[in-house]
Amino acid sequence: MIDDVEVHVLVADDNVGILETTAAILRSVGYTVTEAQDGEAALGELAQNSFDVVVVDERMPKLNGTEVVRTLSPVPPPPVIVMASAYDFDSEFRQSLGQRVFRYLKKPVAPKVLIEVVGEALDSQRDVVA
């Protein structure tokens, strides 16, 4: 909970260690975190629950991060997407997703950077609503 508002974050990553660590970092600053171990599970969570931010790995089994992002409907407004990968995001890749992704992070992501980026993602969402 941040400023008396419950903030829901979905973390999707097939590496259980990274998934659990990312979730623990975000919980430590007050976010309510749901975990998904692949893209298919992430879409299932997104279909059933509302999230403010999604932190999604690019390379996952069943559905990768790109497929998850492309599947999200713009109505109602989708959550803010932060994509993470151990691999580089080249300009062509970034261009293919356009404005759908708020920020791209290179793994391993430092806890401070993760917390800052998720906070910035929330701020960007509030700016749109205001």
DSSP file (Angstrom, degrees, kcal/mol; ACC not computed):
  #  RESIDUE AA STRUCTURE BP1 BP2  ACC     N-H-->O    O-->H-N    N-H-->O    O-->H-N    TCO  KAPPA ALPHA  PHI   PSI    X-CA   Y-CA   Z-CA
    1    1 A M              0   0    0      0, 0.0     2,-0.5     0, 0.0     5,-0.2   0.000 360.0 360.0 360.0 130.9    0.0    0.0    0.0
    2    2 A I  B >   -A    5   0A   0      3,-2.9     3,-1.8     1,-0.2    28,-0.1  -0.984 360.0 -13.7-122.6 124.1    1.4    3.4   -1.0
    3    3 A D  T 3  S-     0   0    0     -2,-0.5    -1,-0.2     1,-0.3     3,-0.1   0.898 128.8 -55.1  50.8  45.2   -0.2    6.6    0.4
    4    4 A D  T 3  S+     0   0    0      1,-0.2     2,-0.5    -3,-0.1    -1,-0.3   0.637 118.0 113.0  64.2  17.0   -3.2    4.6    1.6
    5    5 A V  B <   -A    2   0A   0     -3,-1.8    -3,-2.9     2,-0.0     2,-0.4  -0.980  68.7-128.3-120.0 127.5   -3.8    3.2   -1.9
    6    6 A E        -     0   0    0     -2,-0.5     2,-0.5    -5,-0.2    25,-0.1  -0.613  23.2-157.7 -75.3 125.4   -3.3   -0.5   -2.7
    7    7 A V        -     0   0    0     -2,-0.4    25,-3.1    23,-0.4     2,-0.5  -0.920   2.7-153.3-108.6 123.3   -1.0   -0.8   -5.7
    8    8 A H  E     -b   32   0B   0     -2,-0.5    44,-2.7    23,-0.2    45,-1.6  -0.853  13.9-178.0-103.2 125.3   -1.2   -4.1   -7.6
    9    9 A V  E     -bc  33  53B   0     23,-2.9    25,-2.5    -2,-0.5     2,-0.5  -0.978  14.1-154.0-123.7 132.3    1.9   -5.4   -9.5
   10   10 A L  E     -bc  34  54B   0     43,-2.3    45,-3.1    -2,-0.4     2,-0.5  -0.918   9.5-165.1-102.2 128.5    2.1   -8.5  -11.6
   11   11 A V  E     -bc  35  55B   0     23,-2.7    25,-2.3    -2,-0.5     2,-0.5  -0.972   5.6-173.9-114.8 123.5    5.6  -10.0  -12.0
   12   12 A A  E     +bc  36  56B   0     43,-2.8    45,-2.4    -2,-0.5     2,-0.3  -0.966  21.7 136.9-121.9 118.3    6.0  -12.6  -14.8
   13   13 A D        -     0   0    0     23,-2.1    47,-0.1    -2,-0.5     6,-0.1  -0.949  44.8-146.1-158.7 136.8    9.3  -14.4  -15.1
   14   14 A D  S    S+     0   0    0     45,-0.3     2,-0.9    -2,-0.3     3,-0.1   0.652  83.2  86.8 -81.2 -14.7   10.1  -18.1  -15.8
   15   15 A N     >  -     0   0    0      1,-0.2     4,-2.9     2,-0.0     5,-0.2  -0.779  69.3-157.2 -85.9 109.3   13.2  -18.0  -13.6
   16   16 A V  H  > S+     0   0    0     -2,-0.9     4,-2.9     1,-0.2     5,-0.3   0.857  89.2  53.5 -59.6 -38.7   11.8  -18.8  -10.2
   17   17 A G  H  > S+     0   0    0      2,-0.2     4,-2.2     1,-0.2    -1,-0.2   0.927 113.2  42.2 -62.0 -45.7   14.7  -17.1   -8.4
   18   18 A I  H  > S+     0   0    0      2,-0.2     4,-2.9     1,-0.2     5,-0.3   0.908 114.6  52.6 -67.1 -41.9   14.3  -13.8  -10.3
   19   19 A L  H  X S+     0   0    0     -4,-2.9     4,-2.4     1,-0.2    -2,-0.2   0.948 113.4  42.1 -58.0 -51.3   10.5  -14.0   -9.9
   20   20 A E  H  X S+     0   0    0     -4,-2.9     4,-2.4     2,-0.2    -1,-0.2   0.887 116.1  48.8 -67.1 -39.1   10.6  -14.5   -6.2
   21   21 A T  H  X S+     0   0    0     -4,-2.2     4,-2.5    -5,-0.3    -2,-0.2   0.930 112.4  47.8 -66.3 -45.5   13.4  -11.9   -5.7
   22   22 A T  H  X S+     0   0    0     -4,-2.9     4,-2.2     1,-0.2     5,-0.2   0.930 113.6  48.0 -60.4 -46.0   11.6   -9.3   -7.8
   23   23 A A  H  X S+     0   0    0     -4,-2.4     4,-2.5    -5,-0.3    -1,-0.2   0.911 111.6  50.1 -61.6 -42.7    8.3   -9.9   -6.0
   24   24 A A  H  X S+     0   0    0     -4,-2.4     4,-2.0     2,-0.2    -2,-0.2   0.901 109.7  51.0 -64.4 -41.3   10.0   -9.7   -2.5
   25   25 A I  H  X S+     0   0    0     -4,-2.5     4,-0.6     1,-0.2    -1,-0.2   0.936 113.5  44.6 -60.8 -46.6   11.7   -6.4   -3.5
   26   26 A L  H ><>S+     0   0    0     -4,-2.2     5,-2.0     1,-0.2     3,-0.8   0.869 112.3  51.4 -69.2 -36.4    8.4   -4.9   -4.6
   27   27 A R  H ><5S+     0   0    0     -4,-2.5     3,-1.9     1,-0.2    -1,-0.2   0.856  99.7  65.8 -65.6 -33.4    6.5   -6.2   -1.5
   28   28 A S  H 3<5S+     0   0    0     -4,-2.0    -1,-0.2     1,-0.3    -2,-0.2   0.723 103.2  46.5 -63.9 -20.2    9.2   -4.7    0.7
   29   29 A V  T <<5S-     0   0    0     -3,-0.8    -1,-0.3    -4,-0.6    -2,-0.2   0.276 130.2 -90.7-106.1  10.7    8.1   -1.2   -0.4
   30   30 A G  T < 5S+     0   0    0     -3,-1.9   -23,-0.4     1,-0.3    -3,-0.2   0.490  76.7 138.8 104.3   3.6    4.4   -1.9    0.1
   31   31 A Y      < -     0   0    0     -5,-2.0     2,-0.7   -25,-0.1    -1,-0.3  -0.533  53.2-126.3 -80.9 149.1    3.2   -3.2   -3.3
   32   32 A T  E     -b    8   0B   0    -25,-3.1   -23,-2.9    -2,-0.2     2,-0.4  -0.865  37.3-162.1 -89.7 118.7    0.7   -6.1   -3.5
   33   33 A V  E     -b    9   0B   0     -2,-0.7     2,-0.4   -25,-0.2   -23,-0.2  -0.883  18.7-168.3-116.5 134.2    2.4   -8.5   -5.9
   34   34 A T  E     -b   10   0B   0    -25,-2.5   -23,-2.7    -2,-0.4     2,-0.4  -0.940  18.5-144.3-112.6 140.6    1.1  -11.4   -7.9
   35   35 A E  E     -b   11   0B   0     -2,-0.4     2,-0.4   -25,-0.2   -23,-0.2  -0.842  16.2-177.5-111.0 143.4    3.5  -13.9   -9.5
   36   36 A A  E     -b   12   0B   0    -25,-2.3   -23,-2.1    -2,-0.4     6,-0.0  -0.998  17.1-154.8-136.8 135.2    3.3  -15.7  -12.8
   37   37 A Q  S    S+     0   0    0     -2,-0.4     2,-0.3   -25,-0.2   -25,-0.1   0.425  76.4  12.5 -94.0   1.5    5.9  -18.2  -14.1
   38   38 A D  S  > S-     0   0    0     22,-0.1     4,-2.1     1,-0.1    24,-0.1  -0.975  83.5 -95.3-162.6 172.3    5.1  -17.8  -17.8
   39   39 A G  H  > S+     0   0    0     22,-1.1     4,-2.4    24,-1.0     5,-0.2   0.848 119.6  54.7 -64.0 -35.9    3.3  -15.6  -20.3
   40   40 A E  H  > S+     0   0    0     21,-0.4     4,-2.0     2,-0.2    -1,-0.2   0.927 109.9  46.6 -64.1 -45.1    0.2  -17.8  -20.4
   41   41 A A  H  > S+     0   0    0      2,-0.2     4,-2.3     1,-0.2    -2,-0.2   0.877 110.1  55.3 -64.1 -37.3   -0.1  -17.6  -16.6
   42   42 A A  H  X S+     0   0    0     -4,-2.1     4,-2.6     1,-0.2    -2,-0.2   0.931 107.8  47.7 -61.5 -45.9    0.4  -13.8  -16.8
   43   43 A L  H  X S+     0   0    0     -4,-2.4     4,-1.9     1,-0.2    -1,-0.2   0.875 109.2  54.7 -63.9 -35.9   -2.4  -13.4  -19.3
   44   44 A G  H  X S+     0   0    0     -4,-2.0     4,-1.2     2,-0.2    -1,-0.2   0.923 110.4  45.4 -61.5 -44.3   -4.6  -15.5  -17.0
   45   45 A E  H  X S+     0   0    0     -4,-2.3     4,-2.5     1,-0.2     3,-0.4   0.913 111.8  52.3 -64.1 -42.7   -3.9  -13.2  -14.1
   46   46 A L  H  < S+     0   0    0     -4,-2.6    -1,-0.2     1,-0.2    -2,-0.2   0.818 107.8  52.4 -64.5 -30.4   -4.5  -10.1  -16.3
   47   47 A A  H  < S+     0   0    0     -4,-1.9    -1,-0.2    -5,-0.2    -2,-0.2   0.790 119.0  35.2 -74.0 -27.4   -7.9  -11.5  -17.4
   48   48 A Q  H  < S+     0   0    0     -4,-1.2     2,-0.3    -3,-0.4    -2,-0.2   0.707 120.0  36.6-100.0 -23.1   -9.0  -12.1  -13.8
   49   49 A N  S  < S-     0   0    0     -4,-2.5     2,-0.5    -5,-0.1    -1,-0.1  -0.896  72.0-118.8-135.1 158.3   -7.5   -9.2  -11.9
   50   50 A S        -     0   0    0     -2,-0.3     2,-0.4    -3,-0.1    -3,-0.1  -0.836  31.6-172.2 -97.8 132.9   -6.7   -5.5  -12.3
   51   51 A F        -     0   0    0     -2,-0.5   -42,-0.2     1,-0.1     3,-0.1  -0.941  24.9-157.0-125.9 147.3   -3.0   -4.5  -12.1
   52   52 A D  S    S+     0   0    0    -44,-2.7    28,-2.5    -2,-0.4     2,-0.3   0.847  85.0  14.1 -84.7 -40.0   -1.4   -1.1  -12.0
   53   53 A V  E     -cd   9  80B   0    -45,-1.6   -43,-2.3    26,-0.2     2,-0.4  -0.988  61.8-157.8-138.5 143.8    2.0   -2.2  -13.3
   54   54 A V  E     -cd  10  81B   0     26,-2.8    28,-3.0    -2,-0.3     2,-0.7  -0.993   2.1-163.6-122.2 126.1    3.3   -5.4  -14.9
   55   55 A V  E     -cd  11  82B   0    -45,-3.1   -43,-2.8    -2,-0.4     2,-0.4  -0.943  24.6-179.1-105.8 111.6    6.9   -6.3  -14.8
   56   56 A V  E     -cd  12  83B   0     26,-2.7    28,-2.6    -2,-0.7     2,-0.2  -0.935  26.8-133.0-124.9 134.1    7.4   -9.0  -17.5
   57   57 A D  E     - d   0  84B   0    -45,-2.4     8,-0.2    -2,-0.4    28,-0.2  -0.528  15.5-141.7 -73.8 145.9   10.3  -11.0  -18.7
   58   58 A E  S    S+     0   0    0     26,-2.0     7,-2.3     1,-0.2     2,-0.9   0.933  87.3  53.6 -76.1 -46.6   10.8  -11.0  -22.5
   59   59 A R  S    S+     0   0    0     25,-0.3   -45,-0.3     5,-0.2    -1,-0.2  -0.784  72.6 135.5-101.2 103.0   11.9  -14.7  -22.9
   60   60 A M        -     0   0    0     -2,-0.9   -22,-0.1    -3,-0.1   -23,-0.0  -0.944  53.0 -98.9-138.3 157.9    9.4  -17.1  -21.3
   61   61 A P  S    S+     0   0    0      0, 0.0     2,-2.6     0, 0.0   -22,-1.1  -0.289  98.7  14.7 -72.9 166.0    7.8  -20.4  -22.2
   62   62 A K  S    S+     0   0    0    -24,-0.1     2,-0.4   -23,-0.1   -24,-0.0  -0.390 138.5  12.2  68.6 -65.5    4.3  -20.7  -23.6
   63   63 A L  S    S-     0   0    0     -2,-2.6   -24,-1.0     4,-0.0   -23,-0.1  -0.995  78.3-140.8-137.2 132.9    4.0  -16.9  -24.4
   64   64 A N     >  -     0   0    0     -2,-0.4     4,-2.1   -25,-0.1    -5,-0.2  -0.331  35.1 -95.9 -85.0 174.9    6.9  -14.4  -24.3
   65   65 A G  H  > S+     0   0    0     -7,-2.3     4,-2.6    -8,-0.2     5,-0.2   0.862 123.1  55.7 -58.9 -38.5    6.7  -10.9  -23.0
   66   66 A T  H  > S+     0   0    0     -8,-0.4     4,-2.7     1,-0.2    -1,-0.2   0.920 108.0  48.2 -61.2 -44.0    6.1   -9.4  -26.4
   67   67 A E  H  > S+     0   0    0     -9,-0.2     4,-1.5     2,-0.2    -1,-0.2   0.882 110.7  51.7 -65.5 -37.4    3.1  -11.7  -27.0
   68   68 A V  H  X S+     0   0    0     -4,-2.1     4,-1.1     2,-0.2     3,-0.3   0.953 112.1  46.1 -61.8 -48.7    1.7  -10.7  -23.5
   69   69 A V  H >< S+     0   0    0     -4,-2.6     3,-0.6     1,-0.2    -2,-0.2   0.919 112.8  49.3 -61.2 -45.1    2.1   -7.0  -24.3
   70   70 A R  H 3< S+     0   0    0     -4,-2.7    -1,-0.2     1,-0.2    -2,-0.2   0.764 107.3  56.3 -67.8 -24.2    0.5   -7.4  -27.8
   71   71 A T  H 3< S+     0   0    0     -4,-1.5    -1,-0.2    -3,-0.3    -2,-0.2   0.744  82.2 103.2 -79.9 -23.9   -2.4   -9.3  -26.3
   72   72 A L  S << S-     0   0    0     -4,-1.1   -29,-0.0    -3,-0.6    -3,-0.0  -0.396  71.7-131.9 -64.7 129.7   -3.4   -6.6  -23.8
   73   73 A S        -     0   0    0     -2,-0.2    -1,-0.1     1,-0.1    -2,-0.1  -0.593   5.8-135.8 -79.5 141.4   -6.4   -4.7  -25.0
   74   74 A P  S    S+     0   0    0      0, 0.0    -1,-0.1     0, 0.0    -2,-0.1   0.649  78.1  95.8 -71.3 -12.3   -6.2   -0.9  -24.8
   75   75 A V  S    S+     0   0    0      2,-0.2    -2,-0.1     0, 0.0     0, 0.0  -0.990  84.4  27.7-127.5 123.6   -9.7   -0.8  -23.3
   76   76 A P  S    S-     0   0    0      0, 0.0    -3,-0.0     0, 0.0     0, 0.0   0.657 123.4 -91.2 -66.8 167.3  -10.0   -0.7  -20.4
   77   77 A P        -     0   0    0      0, 0.0    -2,-0.2     0, 0.0     3,-0.1  -0.210  47.7-128.7 -51.2 128.6   -6.6    1.0  -20.0
   78   78 A P        -     0   0    0      0, 0.0     3,-0.1     0, 0.0   -28,-0.0  -0.265  29.3 -89.4 -73.3 165.0   -4.0   -1.7  -19.6
   79   79 A P        -     0   0    0      0, 0.0     2,-0.3     0, 0.0   -26,-0.2  -0.251  51.3 -89.1 -67.1 164.0   -1.5   -1.6  -16.8
   80   80 A V  E     -d   53   0B   0    -28,-2.5   -26,-2.8    -3,-0.1     2,-0.5  -0.617  47.7-138.6 -74.4 132.3    1.8    0.1  -17.3
   81   81 A I  E     -de  54 101B   0     19,-0.5    21,-2.6    -2,-0.3    22,-1.0  -0.815  21.9-176.6-102.7 130.6    4.3   -2.4  -18.7
   82   82 A V  E     -de  55 103B   0    -28,-3.0   -26,-2.7    -2,-0.5     2,-0.4  -0.995  16.1-157.5-119.0 121.4    8.0   -2.7  -17.7
   83   83 A M  E     -de  56 104B   0     20,-2.4    22,-3.2    -2,-0.5     2,-0.4  -0.843   8.9-171.0-105.5 136.9    9.8   -5.3  -19.7
   84   84 A A  E     +de  57 105B   0    -28,-2.6   -26,-2.0    -2,-0.4     2,-0.3  -0.939  11.6 157.8-126.5 147.5   13.0   -7.0  -18.4
   85   85 A S  E     - e   0 106B   0     20,-1.9    22,-2.8    -2,-0.4     4,-0.1  -0.975  45.7-134.3-162.3 151.6   15.5   -9.2  -20.1
   86   86 A A  S    S+     0   0    0     -2,-0.3     2,-0.2    20,-0.2    20,-0.1   0.613  94.2  75.8 -78.1 -14.0   19.1  -10.4  -19.9
   87   87 A Y  S    S-     0   0    0      1,-0.1    20,-0.2    -3,-0.0     2,-0.1  -0.618  94.8 -96.7 -97.8 157.1   19.2   -9.8  -23.6
   88   88 A D        -     0   0    0     -2,-0.2     2,-0.8    18,-0.1    -1,-0.1  -0.424  23.8-137.5 -72.6 145.7   19.5   -6.4  -25.3
   89   89 A F        -     0   0    0     -2,-0.1    -1,-0.1    -4,-0.1    15,-0.1  -0.899  26.1-155.5-100.3 103.5   16.4   -4.6  -26.6
   90   90 A D     >  -     0   0    0     -2,-0.8     4,-2.4     1,-0.1     5,-0.2  -0.291  29.2-103.0 -78.3 169.1   17.5   -3.2  -30.0
   91   91 A S  H  > S+     0   0    0      1,-0.2     4,-2.5     2,-0.2     5,-0.2   0.837 120.9  54.9 -63.0 -33.5   15.8   -0.2  -31.5
   92   92 A E  H  > S+     0   0    0      2,-0.2     4,-1.9     1,-0.2    -1,-0.2   0.916 108.9  48.2 -65.3 -41.9   13.8   -2.4  -34.0
   93   93 A F  H  > S+     0   0    0      2,-0.2     4,-1.0     1,-0.2    -2,-0.2   0.946 113.4  47.0 -61.8 -48.6   12.4   -4.5  -31.1
   94   94 A R  H >X S+     0   0    0     -4,-2.4     4,-0.9     1,-0.2     3,-0.6   0.892 111.2  52.1 -60.8 -40.6   11.5   -1.3  -29.1
   95   95 A Q  H 3< S+     0   0    0     -4,-2.5     3,-0.5     1,-0.2    -1,-0.2   0.862 101.4  61.2 -64.9 -35.5    9.9    0.2  -32.2
   96   96 A S  H 3< S+     0   0    0     -4,-1.9    -1,-0.2     1,-0.2    -2,-0.2   0.791 110.3  40.5 -64.5 -27.0    7.8   -2.9  -32.8
   97   97 A L  H X< S-     0   0    0     -4,-1.0     3,-2.1    -3,-0.6    -1,-0.2   0.548  90.5-175.5 -97.7  -9.5    6.1   -2.4  -29.4
   98   98 A G  G ><  -     0   0    0     -4,-0.9     3,-0.7    -3,-0.5    -1,-0.2  -0.194  64.3 -15.1  55.0-135.0    5.8    1.4  -29.8
   99   99 A Q  G 3  S+     0   0    0      1,-0.2    -1,-0.3    -4,-0.1    -4,-0.1   0.359 111.4  95.6 -84.7   4.7    4.4    3.1  -26.7
  100  100 A R  G <  S+     0   0    0     -3,-2.1   -19,-0.5     1,-0.1     2,-0.5   0.786  77.7  61.4 -68.7 -26.1    3.0   -0.1  -25.1
  101  101 A V  E <   -e   81   0B   0     -3,-0.7   -19,-0.2    -4,-0.2     3,-0.1  -0.897  63.7-164.5-107.7 125.8    6.1   -0.5  -23.0
  102  102 A F  E    S-     0   0B   0    -21,-2.6     2,-0.3    -2,-0.5   -20,-0.2   0.921  73.1  -3.4 -71.9 -45.8    7.0    2.2  -20.4
  103  103 A R  E     -e   82   0B   0    -22,-1.0   -20,-2.4     2,-0.0     2,-0.5  -0.998  57.4-140.8-152.2 147.4   10.6    1.1  -19.8
  104  104 A Y  E     -e   83   0B   0     -2,-0.3     2,-0.4   -22,-0.2   -20,-0.2  -0.941  21.7-163.7-109.5 129.2   13.0   -1.7  -20.8
  105  105 A L  E     -e   84   0B   0    -22,-3.2   -20,-1.9    -2,-0.5     2,-0.5  -0.932  13.8-137.1-118.2 138.4   15.3   -3.0  -18.1
  106  106 A K  E     -e   85   0B   0     -2,-0.4   -20,-0.2   -22,-0.2   -18,-0.1  -0.812  42.8 -92.6 -92.5 125.3   18.5   -5.1  -18.5
  107  107 A K  S    S+     0   0    0    -22,-2.8     2,-0.1    -2,-0.5     3,-0.0  -0.536 106.1  53.6 -78.4 148.4   18.8   -8.0  -16.1
  108  108 A P  S    S-     0   0    0      0, 0.0     2,-0.5     0, 0.0    -2,-0.1   0.508  81.5-162.7 -74.5 142.3   20.1   -8.3  -13.5
  109  109 A V        -     0   0    0     -2,-0.1    -2,-0.1    -4,-0.1    -4,-0.0  -0.826  18.1-124.0 -97.9 125.8   18.1   -5.3  -12.3
  110  110 A A     >  -     0   0    0     -2,-0.5     4,-2.5     1,-0.1     3,-0.3  -0.418  21.7-121.7 -64.2 140.2   19.4   -3.6   -9.1
  111  111 A P  H  > S+     0   0    0      0, 0.0     4,-2.6     0, 0.0     5,-0.2   0.886 112.4  52.8 -52.0 -42.9   16.7   -3.4   -6.4
  112  112 A K  H  > S+     0   0    0      1,-0.2     4,-2.3     2,-0.2     5,-0.2   0.907 110.2  47.8 -61.2 -42.3   16.9    0.4   -6.3
  113  113 A V  H  > S+     0   0    0     -3,-0.3     4,-2.9     2,-0.2     5,-0.2   0.925 111.2  51.0 -64.7 -44.9   16.4    0.7  -10.1
  114  114 A L  H  X S+     0   0    0     -4,-2.5     4,-2.4     1,-0.2     5,-0.2   0.935 112.2  46.2 -57.5 -48.6   13.4   -1.7  -10.0
  115  115 A I  H  X S+     0   0    0     -4,-2.6     4,-2.0    -5,-0.2    -1,-0.2   0.910 114.2  48.4 -62.8 -43.0   11.7    0.3   -7.2
  116  116 A E  H  X S+     0   0    0     -4,-2.3     4,-2.5    -5,-0.2    -2,-0.2   0.926 112.2  47.9 -63.6 -45.5   12.4    3.6   -9.0
  117  117 A V  H  X S+     0   0    0     -4,-2.9     4,-2.5     2,-0.2    -2,-0.2   0.907 111.4  49.3 -66.7 -41.7   11.1    2.4  -12.3
  118  118 A V  H  X S+     0   0    0     -4,-2.4     4,-2.2    -5,-0.2    -1,-0.2   0.904 112.0  50.3 -64.3 -38.7    7.9    0.9  -10.9
  119  119 A G  H  X S+     0   0    0     -4,-2.0     4,-2.3    -5,-0.2    -2,-0.2   0.914 110.8  48.4 -62.2 -43.0    7.3    4.2   -9.0
  120  120 A E  H  X S+     0   0    0     -4,-2.5     4,-2.4     2,-0.2    -2,-0.2   0.880 109.1  54.0 -64.3 -37.8    7.9    6.1  -12.2
  121  121 A A  H  X S+     0   0    0     -4,-2.5     4,-1.7     2,-0.2    -2,-0.2   0.916 109.4  47.8 -62.3 -42.8    5.4    3.8  -14.0
  122  122 A L  H  X S+     0   0    0     -4,-2.2     4,-2.2     1,-0.2    -2,-0.2   0.910 110.5  51.7 -63.6 -42.0    2.8    4.5  -11.4
  123  123 A D  H  X S+     0   0    0     -4,-2.3     4,-2.0     1,-0.2    -2,-0.2   0.894 107.9  52.0 -61.5 -39.5    3.4    8.2  -11.7
  124  124 A S  H  X S+     0   0    0     -4,-2.4     4,-1.3     1,-0.2    -1,-0.2   0.863 109.2  50.5 -65.3 -35.3    3.0    8.0  -15.4
  125  125 A Q  H  X S+     0   0    0     -4,-1.7     4,-1.8     2,-0.2    -1,-0.2   0.892 109.4  50.2 -69.2 -40.2   -0.3    6.3  -14.9
  126  126 A R  H  X S+     0   0    0     -4,-2.2     4,-2.5     1,-0.2    -2,-0.2   0.865 106.1  56.7 -65.6 -35.6   -1.5    8.9  -12.5
  127  127 A D  H  < S+     0   0    0     -4,-2.0    -1,-0.2     1,-0.2    -2,-0.2   0.865 107.6  48.4 -62.8 -36.3   -0.6   11.6  -15.0
  128  128 A V  H  < S+     0   0    0     -4,-1.3    -1,-0.2     1,-0.2    -2,-0.2   0.896 114.2  45.5 -70.5 -40.9   -2.8   10.0  -17.6
  129  129 A V  H  <        0   0    0     -4,-1.8    -2,-0.2     1,-0.2    -1,-0.2   0.861 360.0 360.0 -71.4 -36.3   -5.8    9.7  -15.2
  130  130 A A     <        0   0    0     -4,-2.5    -1,-0.2    -5,-0.2    -2,-0.2   0.470 360.0 360.0 -68.2 360.0   -5.4   13.3  -13.8
